[in-house]
Amino acid sequence: MAGHRIFGTSVASVYPLYVAKVERKGRDAADVDRVITWLTGYDADGLARALADEVTFEEFFAAAPRMNPDASLITGLICGIRVEDVEDPLMQRIRYLDKLVDEVARGKKMSSILRGSGAEVT
């Protein structure tokens, strides 16, 4: 079964683009890390290891400790596509991540980005 090209792309190759996007808007890499860990359950060491090992998006999400159950609350458009309507589970997870990074870059409050999960706002 052929997958989309992004499935085989390393997270480490896209991560600097996420960081650059949020930094242009006055946020930082810690905010990117926070949304990634919220979504996937990776801790800081696990995320750093995944980036260092240059795992693909497919491997990254397959090895995620747990997908946040509130991820289904992520809605809206990313690249002209409604994230809630994406049928492929892996592509939907990638789009969820894109949407979270986009919200960080747009300056949304972290409590809103993390979907009111009771996460401490910093």
C-alpha positions in Angstrom: 0.0 0.0 0.0 1.6 3.3 -1.1 1.5 6.1 1.3 1.8 9.8 0.9 5.4 11.2 0.5 5.2 13.0 3.9 4.8 9.6 5.7 8.4 8.8 4.8 9.8 12.3 5.6 11.8 12.6 8.8 10.2 14.7 11.6 13.6 16.2 12.1 13.6 17.7 8.6 10.3 19.4 9.3 10.8 20.4 12.9 13.1 23.4 12.1 10.4 24.7 9.8 7.8 24.5 12.6 10.2 26.3 14.9 11.0 29.0 12.3 7.3 29.5 11.6 6.5 30.2 15.3 9.7 32.2 15.9 8.7 34.6 13.1 5.6 35.3 15.2 7.4 35.8 18.5 7.0 32.3 20.0 9.7 29.7 20.5 10.8 26.1 20.1 9.5 25.3 23.6 6.0 26.1 22.4 6.4 23.7 19.5 7.7 21.0 21.8 4.8 21.6 24.1 2.2 21.0 21.5 4.0 17.9 20.1 4.2 16.4 23.6 0.6 17.2 24.3 -0.5 15.5 21.1 1.7 12.5 21.1 2.6 11.7 24.7 6.4 11.9 24.0 8.4 13.5 26.8 11.2 15.8 26.2 13.8 13.0 26.0 11.6 10.9 23.7 11.1 13.8 21.4 14.8 14.7 21.3 15.6 11.0 20.6 13.1 10.8 17.8 14.5 14.0 16.2 18.1 12.7 16.6 17.2 9.4 15.1 15.5 11.1 12.2 12.5 8.9 12.4 9.8 9.3 9.7 6.4 10.7 10.5 5.0 7.2 10.1 7.5 5.8 12.7 7.1 8.8 14.9 3.3 8.4 15.3 3.5 4.6 15.4 5.8 4.9 18.4 4.0 7.7 20.1 3.4 6.8 23.7 -0.2 7.8 23.4 -2.3 10.1 21.2 -4.1 12.7 23.3 -7.8 11.8 23.4 -8.6 15.5 23.0 -6.9 15.5 19.6 -10.4 14.9 18.1 -11.3 18.4 19.3 -8.8 19.9 16.8 -10.8 21.3 14.0 -10.4 23.7 11.2 -8.5 24.2 7.9 -4.9 23.4 7.3 -3.7 23.6 3.7 -7.3 24.1 2.6 -8.4 20.8 4.1 -10.6 20.3 7.2 -8.5 18.3 9.6 -11.6 16.6 11.1 -12.5 15.2 7.6 -9.1 13.6 6.8 -9.8 9.9 6.4 -6.3 8.4 6.7 -5.4 8.2 10.4 -1.7 8.9 9.9 -2.4 11.9 7.6 -4.9 13.2 10.1 -2.3 13.0 12.9 0.1 14.9 10.8 -2.5 17.5 10.0 -3.4 17.8 13.7 0.3 18.6 14.4 0.3 21.1 11.5 -2.8 22.8 12.9 -1.4 23.0 16.4 1.8 24.6 15.1 -0.2 27.0 13.0 -2.2 28.0 16.1 1.0 28.6 18.1 2.3 30.8 15.2 -1.0 32.7 15.1 -0.5 33.6 18.8 -3.4 31.7 20.3 -3.3 31.1 24.0 -1.8 27.8 25.0 -4.9 26.9 27.0 -6.9 27.1 23.8 -4.4 25.3 21.7 -4.3 22.4 24.1 -8.1 22.2 24.0 -8.7 23.1 27.6 -7.1 19.9 28.8 -6.4 21.5 32.1 -2.7 21.9 31.1 -0.9 24.5 33.1 -0.5 27.7 31.0 3.0 29.1 30.8 
